[in-house]
Amino acid sequence: MNSAASTAPSGAGFASLRRAWGVAPGSLLAAALVIAFLAAFLLLPVGTVFVTAFADADGSFTLGHFASFFTTSLMRESFGNSLYVALASVALASAIAVPLAYLTVRFEFRGAILIQTLGVLPLIMPPFVGAVAMTLIFGRSGTVNLLLDQYLGFTVPFMQGLNGVIFVESLHYFPFILMNLIVTLRNIDSAMEEAALNLGCRGWRLFRRVVFPLALPGYLAGAALVFVKVFDDLGTPLVLGATNMLAPQAYLRITQVGLEDPMGYVISVIMIAFSILALWLSVRVMKGKDYTTVQKGAGGLARRRLSAGESVLAYAGIGLVLLVVLSPHFGLAILSFARVWSFSPLPDAYTLQHYATVFSESSFMISNTLLYCGLAALIDVAIGTTIAYLILRTRLPGRQWLDFVASAAIAVPGIVLAIGYLRSFQGLQLFGVPVTQTWILIMIAYAVRRLPYALRSCMAALQQINVSLEEAAEMLGASGWRTVRRIVIPLMAGGILAGFVSSFITAAVELSATILLVVKESQAPMSYGIYLYMQSVAGRGPGAALGVLAVALVALGTYLSHRVVERAQAASAPARTAGRSR
């Protein structure tokens, strides 16, 4: 009797919660698990980094560590260098992306889509992988400078000092600006341009006063991402020997001085602060300004044909840009087959031995990558789907904070997250083994770092599903979980798979967190193996071969994701049409 009496209020309580919040007990449990994951593996590690940066030896609050940072010449130099490299990379990336986007959207000529596709290819190769190949092509004794010296009598310091970091980072990250700018240029209302033309605004003035300001939201979104990625990057400066920057200094302080050194945590806080600042400024600049389109489907900018002479100039300029942009891919492929490539425009001999070395000595790195990235991507789509459902299908209080916290991971550098893990979990053991000595933290770091990618895909997929389909299932007696399992998830399949692949392929080339969390070679994934190989001249060939395999894996994943999404959209179109007809 007492048992029945105690159960009744509990059932009534769940029923009232469901009426008030539109959430079932199972959804509450899922929300609790998501919150626990984010708290344990994102908020706690990052919070630990902040607390340590502001804590004195006795645990009291202090700003002394930051004072030491700004009074140390090496730290000031590293801060200035990181800021300079990030801003210069944004400028150079803009110089590449803006003309490329404008030409392919404004003018009609064959191959525009192919050019835009090739312009995005650099993203499938992490910058540290192509850095060595670019040194062999653009370095002091590289292909380009050897030819310039031989035929013209001068050389260009493409890869010397910080110039090399800027050059590599710009060529790798400019597609962020290119993709965002192409979308916004296509969405500009053609009536705005026509009005400006009627008032006599043409040429450069039209672009500067009308076209570019209307495309500014896309440009700023891409530029902010470039700044954040470059400012936080660890692999490229390390490979090129530019250790006088913030990310390499944070890595060196933790690995050489130890986890108790506060300077590594101070650097981490500064890196997070500037990442958040860059993203905030990109939004703040747009606040209070209207960039909406007056007419739906207005067709974008009026396209015009190029004359024969203009076509030659356009193709020549774009061809030269793409040749430079894709040079890391060419260089990496050549290096992977080169027996000897030193002080000569091209290798002296070629071999397949580097690939044989990779498959015989480093095959475990490929399997580790598949394991870590596969599990991380599964976690990401599970959490992304859950958060998307809670936000779009329930009235759970504070649900928007789940989106905010999960998306905030994009502003946390990998090196900072790894430092937070080492500090937060240094005393935790799993089956008698310190958890910091296992591969589990590597996999979780991948999941946290790539969660925003999967979340955006899952949110977009669920937004396209009409809620009337779920309501119809529930009216026919299906439970909430059955409705989700039989209706929602199948219709979201394309977005879920796209999120899985996006998380997988970007995690496959993650180095910043990996380099601190790998404690023995048997745990190493492909990204760490490439870094180890590239540390010596003798290992550059196998490192390039492993890099080619990593790029092929990412390219294959990208292609498959597009195919899967297209098929899923085609398959779900009838269901969505039925939902709208209801």
N, C-alpha and C positions, 0 to 999 in steps of 0.2 A: 504493500500500500504506500509506504513511504517512498519506495523506489519510483512508483508511478507518479506520485506527487512531485518528486524532485525532477523527473524527466519532463513533465508538462511545461513548467516555466522555461526550461531550456529550449524546448521546441518552439514555444511561443516567442521566445527571445530571438531565435534565428528567423522566424517568420516575420517579426517586426523589422529586423535588420534588412531582410530581403525587400520588404515593401519600401523602406526608407531609402536604402542605398542601391537597390536593384542588384544585389550581389548575393550569391548562394554561399553556404558554408564552405564548399570546396574552393570557391574563388577567394574567400577570406584566407584560407590556408595557403593558397598559391601566392597571394599578396604578402603574407607573412614570410614565406620562404624567399621571395624576391627581395624583400626588405632586409632579411637576415644576410643574404648573399652580398648585397650592395654595402651593407654596414660593415661586414667582416672583411671584404676584399677590396673595397674602394674607400669608404669613409674612414675606417680605422687606420689603414696604412698611411693615407694622406694626412689625417689628423695627427698621427704619431710624428710624421715629418715636421709638421708645423709646431707641435708642442716642443719637440727636441730643439728646433731652431731658436725658440724663444725661452728655453729653460737654462738656468745656470747649473753649476755642478751640484748644488744642494736642492735643485728642483724649483727654485724661485724664478719668477719672471724677470727677464733681462733683455735688453737690446744690445748688449755688449758684443754678441757674435756678429751682428750686422755692422756695428762700428768697426770691428776688426776686419770685416770683409772690405769695407770701403777705404780702410787705411792701409790695406795690403796692395802693393803695386801690381802683383800678378793677378789678383782678383779684379782690380779695377780694369786692367788691360783685357782680361778675359771677358768681362761684362761689356766693355766697349766694342771688342771684336765681334762678339755674338750679335750685338745690336746692329753693328755695321754690316755684317754678313747677311743678316736677315733682311734689312732694308735694301741693301744692294741687290740681293737675290730677287726681291719683289720688283725692283725697278727693271732688272734685266729680263725677268720672266714676263713682265708687262710689255717690254719692247718686242718680245717674240710673239706673245699671245694676241695682243690687241690688233696689229696689222693682219695676222693670220685669220682671226675671227672676222674682221671687217671685210677682208677681200672675199672670203668664201661665202659670206652672207649677202654682201652687197652686189657682187657681180656674177653673171652667168658664164660659166666655163666648165668644160668637162673635167671630171675628177674631183669636184668640190667635196663630195662626201668621202671619197678615198683620202683626200688630204686631211680632212677633219679627223678621220679614223687614225691615220698615221700619226697625227699630232697628239693623240692620247696614248700611244704606245709606250712612251717613256715611263708612265706610271706603273707598268707591269715589271719594271726593273728597279730594285731599290738602289738609291744613289751610291751606297758604298760598294756595290757590286761592280758598277761601271766606272768607279773612280780610277782604278788601276788601268783599265783599258783606255780611258781618256788620257791618262798620263802618257801611255805609249803612243797615242795619236797626237796630242796637243802639248805634251811636256817639252822641257828644254831640249831633249834629244829625241823627241817624238817625230812621227811621220811628217806632220805639217811644218814644223820648224826646220827639220832637215831639208825639206824641199824649198822652203822660203830662203834659207841660207844658201843653198846651192844655186838657185836661179835668180834670186833678187838681192842677196847679200845682207839680209837682216832677219831677226827672229822676233816673235811676239810672246811675252810672258803670260800665256794663257793660264798655266797651272802653278805659277810660283806663289808661295805663301797663301794668303787668304784668297787671292784671285782664283786659285784652283777650287776652293770650297764653293765660292760664289758661282763659278762657271758650272760645276757639277750639279749643285742644288737647283740652279735656275733651269737647266735643261731637263731636270727630272720633274720639277713641280709646276712648271708653267701650264700644263694641261688643266690644273684647277681653275686658273683664270680663263683659259680657252673655252672649257666646257660651259662655265657659268655665263660667259660673255656671249657665246653663240645663242644660248637659250634666250637671254634678254634682248639681244638684237632682233631675233626672229619675232619677239612678242611686241616690238614697238609698233604703235599705231601709225600706219602709213599716212593718215590724215595730218598728223603732226608735222611730218616731213614735207608734205605738199603745201601746208600753210607757210612753212618757213621758205620754201622755194618761191612761192607767190610773192613773198615780201623781199625777194632778192638775196636770200641767204644761200650761198652755194659753196662747193668745194670744202677746203679746210675749215672755213668758218662754220659751215653747216655741221660738220662732224664735231667741232669743238663746242659749239653753242647749243646744239639740239640733240644729235645722235648719241654722243658719248654721255652727256648728262642723263638721258633717258635710260641708258644701259648701265648707269652707275651702280645700282643694287647688285647686279650680277658680278661686276668687276670687283667691288669691295668684298663680296663674299669669297671670291676666289683669292684675292690678294691677302685677306686675313688668314686663310688656310695656308697659303704659301709662307707667310711670316711665321705662323705657329710651327709648321713642320720644320722649317729651316732653323729657327731659334732653338728647337728642342732636339735636333738631330745629333746623334752621337757617333754613328758609324763612319760617316764621310770624313769628319775632322780627324778621327783616329787613323783611318786608312791613309789619309794624306799627310799625317804627321802634324796637323794643326792643333796641338793640345792646349794652346792658350785661348780657349773658348770655354764657356760655362759648362756645357754638358761633359766634355772630356775632363774638366777639372773636378766635377762632382764624382765622376767615375774613379779618377785617380785618387782623390781624397779618401773615398770609401775603401778602395782596394789596397792602397799603400799605407794609409794612416790607421784606418779601422772604423768600425761602426760608431765608436764613441766620439769621433771627431765632429764637432758641431758645424764646421765649415761646409761639409757636404750637404747638410740639411738646409743651411742658409741659401746655398746655391739653388737647391731644389725649390725652396719657397719663391725665390726670385723668378725662376723659370715658369712656375705655375702662374704667378702674378702677371707676368708679361703675356703669357698665352691667353689668360682670361681678359686682360686689357685689350689685346688685339681684337678678339672676338667681340667684346663689348663695344669698342669704338666703331667696328664695321656696322653694327646695328644702330648705334647712337647717332652717327652721321646722317642716317636716313630718317631719323625720327622727325615728324612734323612736316615731311615732304611727301608729295603725291606723285607716284609714278604709274598710276593705273592707266589701263588702256580704255579709250572711250568706246571703241567698237569691238565687239566680240568677233574674233577671227578676221581681223583687219588685214592680215597678210604680211605684216612686218614691213621691212624696208623695201622700197621699190627697187627691183633688180634690173640691171641694165647690162647689155652685152659689151664686151671689150672689143676694141678695134684690134687689127692684126698686130700692130706694134705694141699696144698695151698688153695683149695676151702674151707676147714673147717676154716682155718685162715681168709680168706677173708670174708666169711659170718659172722664169729664171730665178726670181727672188724667192718664191716659195720653195723651189727645188733646193736652193742653197740652204735655206733655213732648215728644211727637213733633213738634208744631208748632215748638217751639224747636230741637229736634235737626235737623230738616230745613230750618230757615230758611236755612242757607248755600246749599242747592240752589235754593230759591225765589229768594233774592236774586241768585244768579249768573245764573239764567235771565232774571230781569227786567232785570238790568244789561246782559245781552248784547243786549237789544232797546231799551234806553233811549237816547234822543237826549240828554236832559238829566235828570240826577237829582241835585239838590243842594238842601239845605234844604227838602225837601218829603217827605211820607210816601211818595209814589210818583212815578215819572218824569213830567215834563211832556209828553213826546212819545216816540213809539216809531219805530224804524227797523230795516231789515234790512242797513243799510250796514256794520255791524260784521262780519257774516259775509262780506259781499263783500270787505271789506278783508283778512280772514284768508285767504280762498281766493286772492286776487290777489297778496298780498304775502308770505304766510307758509305757502304750501302745502309748501315745502321742509321746514318743521319737522315736518309730518305724515309726510312720506316718511322723514325722518331718524329719527323715533321708531319707525316700522315697521322700519327697517333695524337700528338699534341694539338695540332690544328683541327683535326676532325672532332675531338672531344670539345675543344673550345668553341667551335662553330655550333655544335649541338646545344651546348649551354646557352649560347647567345640567342639562337632561334627560340629556345624554350622560354627564356626570360623575355625576349622581345615580343613573342606572341602573347605572353601573359600580361605584360605591361600594356600592350596595344588593346587587349580585350578589356582590361580594367579601366582604361581611360575612355574608350569609345563606347563601351557597352554597359558600364555601371555608373553609379553616382557616389562611389566610394570617396569619402572626404580626403582631401590631400592627394588624390591620385595623380594630379599634374606634377607633384614633386617627384614621383617615380620617374617620369619622363625627364625631368630636369637633372636629377642625380645621375641617371644612367647616361644621359647625353654629355654630362660634364666630364666623363672619362676622356673625351677627345682633347680636353685641355690639360690633361695630366701626362707629362712626358713619361716614356717607358722607363727611363733611368730613375725617375722619382718614385714611380710605383715599385720598382724593384728594391730601392733603398728602404721604402716603407715596409715591404714584406720582410726583408732581412731584419729590420729593427723590431717589428711587431711580433713576428713568429719565431724569434731566435731561441726561445725556451720551450717551444711546443714540439712534442714528439708524436710520431705515428708508428705504432707497433715497435716501439723502442728505438726508432730512428728519428733524428731531428728532421722536422718537415722541411727545413731550409736546405737539407741535403738531398731531397728527392726532386723528381721531375714534376710533381703535382703543382708546385707554385709556378713553374714555367707555363704549364697549361692554363692555370687560372689567370695568370697575368695576360696571356693572349686573349682569353675570354673577356676580361674587363676592358682591355684596350680596344677591342674590336666590337664591343657591344653596341655602340652608337650606330654602326653600319647596319647590323641586323635589325635593330629597333626601327630605324627609318623604313626599311623594306617591309617589315611586318605591319607598321602603322599604315603605310600606303596601301598595302593589300587589303587590310580590314576596312579601310575607309571606302573602298570600292564595292563592298558587299552590302546590299540593301538589308536593313534590319528586319524587313517584313518576311524574309526567308526563315529567319530564326523564330519569329513570332508564329508563323504557320506551323513549324515543326512542334512548337510547344503546345499549340492548340490541338494538335493531333495526339498529344499525350507524351511526347518525348521529354525526357528529363533535361536539365540544363547541361550536364556533362555529355549526354548523348547528342544533344543538338550541336555542341561545340565539336565533338568528335566526328559526327557524320555530315554536318553541314558547313560549319565555319572553317575548320582546318582544311578540308578538301578544296574549298573555294580560295583559301589563302595559300594553297600549295605553291603557286608561282612565286609569290612574295617571300614565303618561307625559304624556298630553295635559293632564291636570289640572295637573301640575307645570309644563308649558310655559306654559299660560295664566296660572297663578299668578305665575310669574316675569315673564311679559310685561306683565301689567296693573299689577303693582306697580312694575316698572321704568319704565313709561310716565309715571309721575308723580314720579320721583326727581329731587330738586333739589339735595340736599346735596353730592353728588359732582359733579353736572353743572356747578354754578355755578363751580367752580374749574377744571374740565378743559376747558370750552369756551373756545377762544382766539379764535375769529372767528364772526361771526353765521351764516355759511353752514353751520356745524357744529351749530347750535342745534337741539335737539329741542323738543317742545311745552312741556315743563315750564319750560325756560329762556325760551322765547318768552313764556309767560304772565307770568313774573317780570319780564321787560323791559317788557312792555306796562303792567303794574300800577304801574310806577315813576312814571308821569305820569297826571294826571287825564284828559288827552285820549286816552290809550291804554287806559283801563280798559274801555271798551266792547269793542274788539277783543280785549283780554285775557280778558274774560268769555266772549266768543264762542269763543275758543280753549279756554278752560276747559270750556265746555259740551261741545265736541267731545271733549276728553280724557275727561270723565266718561262720555260716551256710548260711547267706545271701551272704557273699563274695564268699564262695565255690560254691554256686548255680550259682551265676553270672559268675564265672570263667568257670564253666562247660558249661553253656549255650552259652557263648561267643565262646568257642571252637566248639561247635556243629553248631552254626550259621555260623561261618567262613568256616567250612568244607562244609556245604551245599551251601553257597554262591559261594565258589570256584568251586564246582562241577557244579552248575547251569550256571556260567559265562564262564566255560571252552569252550563250543561250540562257544560262541560269540567271545572270544579272538582268537580262532582258525580261525574263519572266518575273523577277522580283520587282522591276519598275512597272510592269503592266498591272501588278496587284495594286 
